[in-house]
Every structure is written in structure tokens, then in C-alpha cells.
Amino acid sequence: MTDDNIADACQSEQRAIVSLDLDFADIRSYSPADYSGLIVLRLDRQDRQHVVDGMMQPIPKLRYEELIGKLWIVTEKTIRICG
């Protein structure tokens, strides 16, 4: 599917987008305010274990940080929240 198809489906189903695709970090194309959340993983490696570890990193932060309407950029060491 194209990025736009994925974005449209997530919008209509009120789902967050979690992606390795840096296009979703472009707020001019994908405004965080229009989504139930955008999480972009900017990882040094994309092997399975590294991606799973990257996906697990933001989970504890969801307890006290809002995801809806925000863009989270996740690296191995940091989480930057925009929006």
C-alpha cells in the first residue's frame, strides 16, 4: 500500500501509525493533529530484534504522555515528541 493509503486507513479506523518510513515524520504531508498518533522509528539497524526493541521503547511513556495528535520520533536512545 502507498503511504497515503495507510494514512487514510489509520485515520478512518482511528489507529496510530508506527513506521520505519521517514515520510511519516514530514508534518507538512502528515500533520500529527490529523491522526491518532504517529510513531516513526529512526533506528540504526532494521533487523527483527532491533525493530522489536525500538517498538517496545515508547510503551512505558504511553502511561503519561499523549499520543493522539502527536508525532513521536524514536531512536535507540531518545524519544522526541512533537505536536
N, CA, C and O atoms as a GROMACS GRO file, in nm:
protein
  332
    1MET      N    1   0.084  -0.119   0.000
    1MET     CA    2   0.000   0.000   0.000
    1MET      C    3   0.088   0.125   0.000
    1MET      O    4   0.202   0.122   0.048
    2THR      N    5   0.036   0.231  -0.053
    2THR     CA    6   0.109   0.358  -0.050
    2THR      C    7   0.098   0.420   0.088
    2THR      O    8   0.012   0.383   0.168
    3ASP      N    9   0.186   0.515   0.115
    3ASP     CA   10   0.180   0.587   0.243
    3ASP      C   11   0.043   0.652   0.261
    3ASP      O   12  -0.015   0.647   0.370
    4ASP      N   13  -0.009   0.713   0.156
    4ASP     CA   14  -0.139   0.780   0.165
    4ASP      C   15  -0.251   0.681   0.195
    4ASP      O   16  -0.342   0.712   0.272
    5ASN      N   17  -0.246   0.560   0.136
    5ASN     CA   18  -0.347   0.459   0.165
    5ASN      C   19  -0.340   0.414   0.312
    5ASN      O   20  -0.442   0.398   0.378
    6ILE      N   21  -0.219   0.396   0.360
    6ILE     CA   22  -0.202   0.357   0.500
    6ILE      C   23  -0.253   0.467   0.591
    6ILE      O   24  -0.324   0.441   0.688
    7ALA      N   25  -0.216   0.590   0.561
    7ALA     CA   26  -0.258   0.704   0.643
    7ALA      C   27  -0.410   0.717   0.643
    7ALA      O   28  -0.471   0.740   0.747
    8ASP      N   29  -0.472   0.703   0.527
    8ASP     CA   30  -0.619   0.712   0.518
    8ASP      C   31  -0.686   0.603   0.600
    8ASP      O   32  -0.782   0.629   0.672
    9ALA      N   33  -0.635   0.480   0.589
    9ALA     CA   34  -0.694   0.368   0.664
    9ALA      C   35  -0.680   0.391   0.814
    9ALA      O   36  -0.774   0.367   0.890
   10CYS      N   37  -0.563   0.438   0.857
   10CYS     CA   38  -0.542   0.463   1.000
   10CYS      C   39  -0.631   0.577   1.050
   10CYS      O   40  -0.681   0.572   1.162
   11GLN      N   41  -0.649   0.679   0.968
   11GLN     CA   42  -0.738   0.788   1.007
   11GLN      C   43  -0.881   0.738   1.022
   11GLN      O   44  -0.946   0.766   1.123
   12SER      N   45  -0.930   0.664   0.926
   12SER     CA   46  -1.070   0.621   0.929
   12SER      C   47  -1.095   0.521   1.042
   12SER      O   48  -1.207   0.514   1.094
   13GLU      N   49  -0.994   0.444   1.082
   13GLU     CA   50  -1.008   0.347   1.190
   13GLU      C   51  -0.958   0.401   1.324
   13GLU      O   52  -0.958   0.330   1.424
   14GLN      N   53  -0.916   0.527   1.325
   14GLN     CA   54  -0.863   0.593   1.445
   14GLN      C   55  -0.750   0.512   1.508
   14GLN      O   56  -0.747   0.487   1.628
   15ARG      N   57  -0.657   0.471   1.422
   15ARG     CA   58  -0.540   0.395   1.467
   15ARG      C   59  -0.415   0.481   1.455
   15ARG      O   60  -0.406   0.569   1.369
   16ALA      N   61  -0.320   0.454   1.541
   16ALA     CA   62  -0.190   0.521   1.531
   16ALA      C   63  -0.108   0.453   1.422
   16ALA      O   64  -0.128   0.336   1.390
   17ILE      N   65  -0.016   0.527   1.366
   17ILE     CA   66   0.078   0.474   1.266
   17ILE      C   67   0.212   0.455   1.335
   17ILE      O   68   0.265   0.548   1.397
   18VAL      N   69   0.267   0.336   1.323
   18VAL     CA   70   0.403   0.306   1.369
   18VAL      C   71   0.480   0.262   1.246
   18VAL      O   72   0.442   0.165   1.180
   19SER      N   73   0.588   0.332   1.214
   19SER     CA   74   0.654   0.306   1.087
   19SER      C   75   0.804   0.333   1.094
   19SER      O   76   0.851   0.414   1.174
   20LEU      N   77   0.876   0.264   1.008
   20LEU     CA   78   1.017   0.294   0.984
   20LEU      C   79   1.032   0.395   0.870
   20LEU      O   80   1.142   0.443   0.844
   21ASP      N   81   0.922   0.426   0.805
   21ASP     CA   82   0.921   0.514   0.688
   21ASP      C   83   0.929   0.660   0.733
   21ASP      O   84   0.836   0.711   0.797
   22LEU      N   85   1.037   0.727   0.700
   22LEU     CA   86   1.059   0.865   0.744
   22LEU      C   87   0.961   0.963   0.682
   22LEU      O   88   0.948   1.075   0.729
   23ASP      N   89   0.891   0.922   0.576
   23ASP     CA   90   0.791   1.011   0.516
   23ASP      C   91   0.685   1.052   0.617
   23ASP      O   92   0.633   1.164   0.612
   24PHE      N   93   0.652   0.963   0.711
   24PHE     CA   94   0.551   0.995   0.811
   24PHE      C   95   0.599   1.098   0.913
   24PHE      O   96   0.518   1.148   0.992
   25ALA      N   97   0.727   1.129   0.913
   25ALA     CA   98   0.781   1.233   1.001
   25ALA      C   99   0.769   1.372   0.938
   25ALA      O  100   0.800   1.472   1.002
   26ASP      N  101   0.726   1.377   0.813
   26ASP     CA  102   0.709   1.506   0.743
   26ASP      C  103   0.573   1.564   0.779
   26ASP      O  104   0.470   1.523   0.724
   27ILE      N  105   0.573   1.660   0.872
   27ILE     CA  106   0.446   1.714   0.922
   27ILE      C  107   0.373   1.798   0.818
   27ILE      O  108   0.255   1.830   0.836
   28ARG      N  109   0.440   1.835   0.710
   28ARG     CA  110   0.370   1.906   0.602
   28ARG      C  111   0.279   1.811   0.525
   28ARG      O  112   0.174   1.851   0.476
   29SER      N  113   0.320   1.685   0.516
   29SER     CA  114   0.240   1.585   0.446
   29SER      C  115   0.147   1.510   0.540
   29SER      O  116   0.035   1.474   0.502
   30TYR      N  117   0.192   1.486   0.663
   30TYR     CA  118   0.114   1.409   0.761
   30TYR      C  119   0.111   1.487   0.892
   30TYR      O  120   0.193   1.465   0.982
   31SER      N  121   0.016   1.577   0.902
   31SER     CA  122   0.004   1.660   1.021
   31SER      C  123  -0.037   1.574   1.140
   31SER      O  124  -0.140   1.507   1.134
   32PRO      N  125   0.041   1.574   1.247
   32PRO     CA  126   0.006   1.491   1.363
   32PRO      C  127  -0.134   1.517   1.416
   32PRO      O  128  -0.198   1.425   1.468
   33ALA      N  129  -0.182   1.638   1.404
   33ALA     CA  130  -0.316   1.672   1.454
   33ALA      C  131  -0.426   1.592   1.386
   33ALA      O  132  -0.536   1.580   1.439
   34ASP      N  133  -0.397   1.538   1.268
   34ASP     CA  134  -0.497   1.464   1.191
   34ASP      C  135  -0.500   1.315   1.224
   34ASP      O  136  -0.580   1.241   1.166
   35TYR      N  137  -0.415   1.270   1.316
   35TYR     CA  138  -0.400   1.126   1.340
   35TYR      C  139  -0.414   1.092   1.488
   35TYR      O  140  -0.403   1.177   1.576
   36SER      N  141  -0.439   0.964   1.511
   36SER     CA  142  -0.444   0.912   1.648
   36SER      C  143  -0.304   0.890   1.704
   36SER      O  144  -0.287   0.834   1.812
   37GLY      N  145  -0.207   0.934   1.630
   37GLY     CA  146  -0.068   0.926   1.671
   37GLY      C  147   0.020   0.877   1.558
   37GLY      O  148  -0.020   0.793   1.477
   38LEU      N  149   0.140   0.930   1.553
   38LEU     CA  150   0.241   0.888   1.456
   38LEU      C  151   0.367   0.855   1.534
   38LEU      O  152   0.419   0.939   1.609
   39ILE      N  153   0.417   0.735   1.518
   39ILE     CA  154   0.545   0.696   1.579
   39ILE      C  155   0.637   0.654   1.465
   39ILE      O  156   0.607   0.560   1.392
   40VAL      N  157   0.747   0.726   1.450
   40VAL     CA  158   0.845   0.694   1.346
   40VAL      C  159   0.971   0.645   1.415
   40VAL      O  160   1.030   0.713   1.498
   41LEU      N  161   1.010   0.524   1.378
   41LEU     CA  162   1.130   0.463   1.434
   41LEU      C  163   1.249   0.497   1.346
   41LEU      O  164   1.253   0.461   1.229
   42ARG      N  165   1.346   0.568   1.404
   42ARG     CA  166   1.470   0.603   1.332
   42ARG      C  167   1.582   0.522   1.395
   42ARG      O  168   1.653   0.569   1.484
   43LEU      N  169   1.596   0.401   1.348
   43LEU     CA  170   1.689   0.306   1.409
   43LEU      C  171   1.813   0.289   1.324
   43LEU      O  172   1.810   0.304   1.202
   44ASP      N  173   1.924   0.257   1.391
   44ASP     CA  174   2.050   0.235   1.320
   44ASP      C  175   2.045   0.109   1.234
   44ASP      O  176   2.105   0.102   1.127
   45ARG      N  177   1.971   0.008   1.284
   45ARG     CA  178   1.959  -0.119   1.211
   45ARG      C  179   1.812  -0.156   1.203
   45ARG      O  180   1.731  -0.111   1.284
   46GLN      N  181   1.777  -0.239   1.105
   46GLN     CA  182   1.637  -0.279   1.090
   46GLN      C  183   1.620  -0.430   1.093
   46GLN      O  184   1.524  -0.483   1.036
   47ASP      N  185   1.711  -0.500   1.160
   47ASP     CA  186   1.691  -0.643   1.179
   47ASP      C  187   1.576  -0.662   1.279
   47ASP      O  188   1.542  -0.570   1.354
   48ARG      N  189   1.517  -0.779   1.280
   48ARG     CA  190   1.396  -0.804   1.357
   48ARG      C  191   1.408  -0.765   1.505
   48ARG      O  192   1.324  -0.693   1.557
   49GLN      N  193   1.512  -0.812   1.571
   49GLN     CA  194   1.524  -0.784   1.715
   49GLN      C  195   1.540  -0.635   1.743
   49GLN      O  196   1.486  -0.582   1.840
   50HIS      N  197   1.615  -0.568   1.658
   50HIS     CA  198   1.638  -0.425   1.677
   50HIS      C  199   1.506  -0.347   1.659
   50HIS      O  200   1.479  -0.253   1.734
   51VAL      N  201   1.426  -0.386   1.562
   51VAL     CA  202   1.297  -0.320   1.539
   51VAL      C  203   1.202  -0.349   1.654
   51VAL      O  204   1.133  -0.258   1.702
   52VAL      N  205   1.197  -0.472   1.699
   52VAL     CA  206   1.111  -0.506   1.815
   52VAL      C  207   1.153  -0.425   1.936
   52VAL      O  208   1.067  -0.370   2.006
   53ASP      N  209   1.281  -0.416   1.963
   53ASP     CA  210   1.330  -0.336   2.076
   53ASP      C  211   1.289  -0.190   2.059
   53ASP      O  212   1.247  -0.125   2.155
   54GLY      N  213   1.302  -0.138   1.937
   54GLY     CA  214   1.264   0.001   1.910
   54GLY      C  215   1.115   0.024   1.932
   54GLY      O  216   1.076   0.129   1.983
   55MET      N  217   1.032  -0.073   1.893
   55MET     CA  218   0.888  -0.060   1.912
   55MET      C  219   0.849  -0.067   2.059
   55MET      O  220   0.750  -0.006   2.100
   56MET      N  221   0.925  -0.139   2.137
   56MET     CA  222   0.893  -0.153   2.280
   56MET      C  223   0.933  -0.029   2.360
   56MET      O  224   0.875  -0.002   2.465
   57GLN      N  225   1.029   0.045   2.311
   57GLN     CA  226   1.082   0.159   2.386
   57GLN      C  227   0.976   0.262   2.425
   57GLN      O  228   0.977   0.307   2.540
   58PRO      N  229   0.884   0.302   2.337
   58PRO     CA  230   0.789   0.406   2.377
   58PRO      C  231   0.673   0.358   2.464
   58PRO      O  232   0.600   0.440   2.519
   59ILE      N  233   0.655   0.228   2.478
   59ILE     CA  234   0.537   0.178   2.551
   59ILE      C  235   0.526   0.231   2.693
   59ILE      O  236   0.417   0.275   2.730
   60PRO      N  237   0.630   0.230   2.775
   60PRO     CA  238   0.614   0.285   2.911
   60PRO      C  239   0.574   0.433   2.912
   60PRO      O  240   0.503   0.478   3.002
   61LYS      N  241   0.620   0.507   2.814
   61LYS     CA  242   0.591   0.651   2.807
   61LYS      C  243   0.442   0.677   2.777
   61LYS      O  244   0.391   0.784   2.808
   62LEU      N  245   0.374   0.580   2.718
   62LEU     CA  246   0.231   0.595   2.687
   62LEU      C  247   0.146   0.610   2.812
   62LEU      O  248   0.032   0.657   2.804
   63ARG      N  249   0.198   0.570   2.925
   63ARG     CA  250   0.124   0.583   3.052
   63ARG      C  251   0.103   0.728   3.092
   63ARG      O  252   0.004   0.761   3.158
   64TYR      N  253   0.196   0.815   3.053
   64TYR     CA  254   0.186   0.954   3.098
   64TYR      C  255   0.200   1.058   2.987
   64TYR      O  256   0.192   1.178   3.014
   65GLU      N  257   0.221   1.016   2.863
   65GLU     CA  258   0.231   1.108   2.750
   65GLU      C  259   0.120   1.078   2.650
   65GLU      O  260   0.093   0.961   2.622
   66GLU      N  261   0.056   1.180   2.598
   66GLU     CA  262  -0.050   1.164   2.498
   66GLU      C  263   0.011   1.130   2.363
   66GLU      O  264   0.111   1.190   2.322
   67LEU      N  265  -0.048   1.036   2.294
   67LEU     CA  266  -0.005   1.001   2.159
   67LEU      C  267  -0.094   1.066   2.054
   67LEU      O  268  -0.046   1.103   1.947
   68ILE      N  269  -0.223   1.079   2.083
   68ILE     CA  270  -0.318   1.134   1.986
   68ILE      C  271  -0.275   1.276   1.948
   68ILE      O  272  -0.252   1.360   2.035
   69GLY      N  273  -0.266   1.300   1.818
   69GLY     CA  274  -0.229   1.432   1.768
   69GLY      C  275  -0.082   1.465   1.780
   69GLY      O  276  -0.043   1.581   1.763
   70LYS      N  277   0.002   1.366   1.808
   70LYS     CA  278   0.145   1.389   1.827
   70LYS      C  279   0.227   1.303   1.731
   70LYS      O  280   0.182   1.199   1.684
   71LEU      N  281   0.347   1.349   1.705
   71LEU     CA  282   0.447   1.274   1.631
   71LEU      C  283   0.558   1.239   1.729
   71LEU      O  284   0.618   1.327   1.791
   72TRP      N  285   0.584   1.110   1.743
   72TRP     CA  286   0.693   1.063   1.827
   72TRP      C  287   0.804   1.012   1.735
   72TRP      O  288   0.780   0.926   1.650
   73ILE      N  289   0.924   1.064   1.752
   73ILE     CA  290   1.041   1.015   1.679
   73ILE      C  291   1.122   0.933   1.778
   73ILE      O  292   1.171   0.986   1.879
   74VAL      N  293   1.137   0.805   1.750
   74VAL     CA  294   1.203   0.713   1.843
   74VAL      C  295   1.336   0.668   1.786
   74VAL      O  296   1.342   0.615   1.675
   75THR      N  297   1.442   0.690   1.861
   75THR     CA  298   1.574   0.637   1.826
   75THR      C  299   1.612   0.536   1.935
   75THR      O  300   1.535   0.511   2.027
   76GLU      N  301   1.730   0.480   1.922
   76GLU     CA  302   1.775   0.384   2.022
   76GLU      C  303   1.786   0.447   2.161
   76GLU      O  304   1.771   0.378   2.262
   77LYS      N  305   1.814   0.577   2.166
   77LYS     CA  306   1.842   0.641   2.295
   77LYS      C  307   1.740   0.747   2.335
   77LYS      O  308   1.735   0.785   2.452
   78THR      N  309   1.659   0.796   2.242
   78THR     CA  310   1.570   0.907   2.276
   78THR      C  311   1.431   0.889   2.215
   78THR      O  312   1.411   0.813   2.121
   79ILE      N  313   1.338   0.963   2.273
   79ILE     CA  314   1.205   0.977   2.216
   79ILE      C  315   1.177   1.128   2.213
   79ILE      O  316   1.176   1.195   2.316
   80ARG      N  317   1.155   1.179   2.093
   80ARG     CA  318   1.123   1.322   2.077
   80ARG      C  319   0.976   1.330   2.041
   80ARG      O  320   0.930   1.262   1.949
   81ILE      N  321   0.902   1.412   2.114
   81ILE     CA  322   0.758   1.427   2.092
   81ILE      C  323   0.731   1.566   2.035
   81ILE      O  324   0.769   1.667   2.093
   82CYS      N  325   0.663   1.568   1.921
   82CYS     CA  326   0.631   1.693   1.853
   82CYS      C  327   0.480   1.705   1.838
   82CYS      O  328   0.410   1.606   1.819
   83GLY      N  329   0.431   1.827   1.848
   83GLY     CA  330   0.289   1.849   1.824
   83GLY      C  331   0.209   1.876   1.947
   83GLY      O  332   0.088   1.896   1.938
   0.00000   0.00000   0.00000
